[in-house]
Structures are given as structure tokens and as C-alpha cells.
Amino acid sequence: MIITRIGALSPLVSLAEAREWLHVDHGDEDATITALIAAAQAHFDGPPNIYGRSISRQTLRLDLPGFPRRVRLPYGPVRAVTGVKYRDPAGEQTTLPEAGYVVAATILAPTGSWPATACRPDAVSVTYSAGYEDAEMPEVFRLAIRMMVAEWFNNREEGTDAQRFEVPFSVRRLLGPFRVLG
């Protein structure tokens, strides 16, 4: 299973919001703050992250070596499946018609039986949109990004590997209930 984000993430926290959170009232640090916003969001939003969730709207592609009984679409919430393609045993790429599958939450299942596929790691590709709509997104995600930006902004020194990649306890507590297990 290979999961790929198609396209870039849209920032969930603006430069102005981050500067206000950091109490920075000049533009000298804008490039650094912008980079920290992107890094913090990437840490929590979509693949690859330890929380197993997409926060902002994004398009993902899941590549599989064949059709399992049911396909679990990682990094939900899943908004819509936009395409299912597969390589038939002859290696020709074919689009599976929408009538050939149903989607329930994060599960894609066939309406009948799945077609036979070629033997290759990317025999099946499922493209889907995931993430929250702006109006339904819990504010806790934006807060966690601002907190990570502040942590990295205020602690720029290189530490041990554990320190560099450690998420502060307060952020872990905020996002813990949103972690997808299993």
C-alpha cells in the first residue's frame, strides 16, 4: 500500500495569525514563520503522520497490488472517491465505473466482485478527497499548529533526535482524541 498526496496543502494558519500568536510585530522573521507553519501542518495533516487523519481538504491516491475484499481508505475523513483505476491482467489501465463500488465512511467495497488485476505494486489506484470542510474543522487543529510553530520558533537549537521530533505534551493532549488507531 502506497499513499500519496496530490498537490500541496493549503495553510490552515495564516502568517498574520502565527505572528500574533508569537507576539512578533515585524516582518524580519516572516520566511522562518511561514516555513514553520508549513512544517507544523505537515506534521499533523494527511500522509505521513502519526495521527492517521487529514485535516485540510486534499486529494490522496492509494496504490495497491490488487483489490482486497474491502479497501480501507486511510487519512480520512473521506469526502468522496473521485476515481478507481486498475491494471487488468494484460496490463491495460481501466477505470472502474462508479456503479462498481460503494463508499461507506472510509471503506470502499465492490457492488459485485472486483475485477482481476495485473500482478504489480500499483495494480489498483484509488483517488479520493479527504479532510474537513472549513466550517466543520475542529479549531483544536489550528491551535496545535500555532503551538508547534511557537515551540520551534522559540527553540531553534538542535537537540537530540528525540527532542527534535517530539511533539510537546500539550499538543499531544489536544490531538489525542483525534488520533485514528488501527
N, C-alpha and C positions, 0 to 999 in steps of 0.2 A: 504494500500500500504506500503510495506516494501522494502527499497533499501539497498543492501549490497554490499560492495566492496569485491571482492575475491582476496586475495593476498595483498602484501604490495606495496606501492608506490615506484617508482624509484626516487631518489633525482634529482631535477631539477637544484640545485645549489650545486656545489662541496664544500668540506671543504676548498680547496685552494681559490676558488672564494670568499667565505664568509670571510676567514681570510684577503684576500686582501682588501675587502670592509670595514672591521673593522679596518684595519691597525694593525693587530696582526701578529707579525713575530716570534712567539714562539709557541710551542705545548702544553703549560700548560692549555690552555682553549679549546683544541680540543673536549673533550667529551661534554662540555657545548655548544659549537658552533654547533656540529653535532646534538644534541638534539633540539636546536633552529631551525635549518634548517628543521628538520622533523616536528616540531610543526607549523612553519610558512607555510610550504607547505600544511599540513593537513588543515590548516585554510582556504585555498582558493581552494584546489584541490579535486574535487569529493565529494561524500556524507560524512558527512553532512556539507554543507557550505552555507552561505547566498548568494553566487553568482550564485548558480544553474548550475555550469559548471564543467566539468572535464578538467584538463589541461594536465597532463601526460597521457600516454596510460595506461589504466586499464580495468579490467574486472568487470562488475557490474551484479548483479542479482536483478530483480524486481519481488517481490512476490505479487500476487493479489488474492482477494477472488473469482474471476471469470473473465470472459472475458467481458470488456466493449465494446461498439461499436467500438471504436478505442483505442489503447493503446498508451499513451504518454510516451516515454522513457526519464526519467529525466537525468540530468547531462551529456548532450551532449558536444561536438559534437559526434554523434553516428557514429562509424566506420563500424560496422557490427553486425547483430544479429547472435549469434552462436548456439542458441537453444531455442525452445519454448516447455515446458513440461506442462502437465496439469493432474489433477486427474479427471478421469471420475466419473459419479455418483456412481459407485460401489467402488470408492476409489483407483482404479488401476492407477498408473502413466503411461502416454503415451506421446510419443514425437510427436509433430505436424510436419508433413513433410514440408519442405521449400516451396513446391507448395501451401501450405495452407495459406500463408500470404505474404504480400509485405511490404517493409520498404521505407518510404519517409521521409528523414531528421530525425526527432525524433518521427515519427508516425508509429506504426505497425498496419496494417489493414488486415482483412481476405480477401482472394480471393473469397470466397463464404460466408458461415456463420461459426461462431465459434462453436466448439462442446460444448455439455453440460458438466458441471463440477460438482464435489462434492461441498458440502457446507462446506467450511473451509477457513481460512485466507490465506493459501498458495495453493489454488487450481490451480493457474497458476504461472509458473516461467518462466521469460524471461531472458536469459543470453545474454549479449552483450558487445562489446568492445567500449570504448569511449575515448575521449581525442584527442589531436592534435598530428600529426606527428612532429618529431623534426624540420624539415625544415619549417613547416608552423606555428609553435607556435610563437605567438607574444612575443617579448623579454620583454614586459612590465610585464609578469608574473614572470620571473626570477628577474627582478628589484624589484617587490613588495616583493618577498620572502627575498631578500637581505636587503631591507628596514625594514621589520618586524624583521629580525634577529638582525639588528643594534639597533632597538628600544628596544627589550627585553634584549639584551646584555648590553646596556648602562643604562637600568632602571630595575634593578633586585629587587628593593624593592617592597614589597607587597603594593598595593594601595587599593582603593575601588573596589568593583565588577565592576563598570562601567569602571574604569581606566584599570583594568586587561584585560578586553575583548574588549576594544575599539581599533578599527583599526585607526591608525593615518590618519589625513585628507589627507595627500599627497598620501597615499596608496589607500584610498577610491577614490580619484580623478583619479588615474591611472587605477583602475579596474572598475570604474563605467560604462564605455561604454560596458563592457563585461558581466555585470550582466544580468541574464535571469529573466525576470519578468513574473509572472503569472503561 
